[in-house]
Amino acid sequence: MSLRSSVANKSSGSPPDDGGQEKQKKLLAADAGHFSMIKALHLADLITELNGFCGFMSILSSMRYCLGSPTSYGNIYIALAFIPFGLFFDFMDGKVARWRKKSSLMGQELDSLADLISFGVAPASAAFALGLRTPLDTLLLSFFVLCGLTRLARFNVTVSTLPKDATGKSRYFEGTPIPTSLCMVAAMAWATSQGHVIGGEKGVLGGVMGNEQSWWGGVHPVVGVFVGWGCAMVSRTIHIPKP
């Protein structure tokens, strides 16, 4: 989760520079043609779009895995590989924004939306593809995604009120950042390599509790990791220092 707003939060003896935000607002509000919005995008915004692209491609790859043989892992590995690429672009958009000393109101919103796709929906889709498919599993995966959505919305609201360092960056994250879901992505890659997936040699890691033939289909205990991760994201007492 990059801090696009940190550029605009810096202060000095001279009048504050809005980092091009006023110009961008005028371009977005102007009625100057069908594709005038493209002119309002900064370079960092385009990099953020690549983050969202990686997340969406991951989701599609998870869907392709569901349509094929459960023992053919190519598509699920591709799905899991796209997510770290999303993190790379999430890291780079903030670097480029600070390098060019340009902040973007639109970029701040794009960043949160792209993060939700790449680090919320994409990991949950991969987990579903790998075997967490019962009705209760999907309900709990939805809880994880909604926690990520809530955490990102809270970040956008509170980022200006969090304590800042000398460079204008927030000193800590409130709750675990949503990109930390890459830890679960790494765990899913390991589980896949060991055959702990639906249709694999060993079945879904941890097995299933309850009768899979019932209306609720039981629940896989491993989905509790997603529930715990979601709770950590929305926590107000967890403060993680920023690097």
Salt bridges, closest charged atoms under 4 A:
GLU22 OE2 - LYS25 NZ 2.99
ASP45 OD1 - ARG4 NH1 3.00
ASP93 OD2 - ARG4 NH2 3.64
ASP137 OD2 - HIS220 ND1 2.56
GLU174 OE1 - ARG154 NE 3.53
GLU174 OE2 - ARG236 NE 3.82
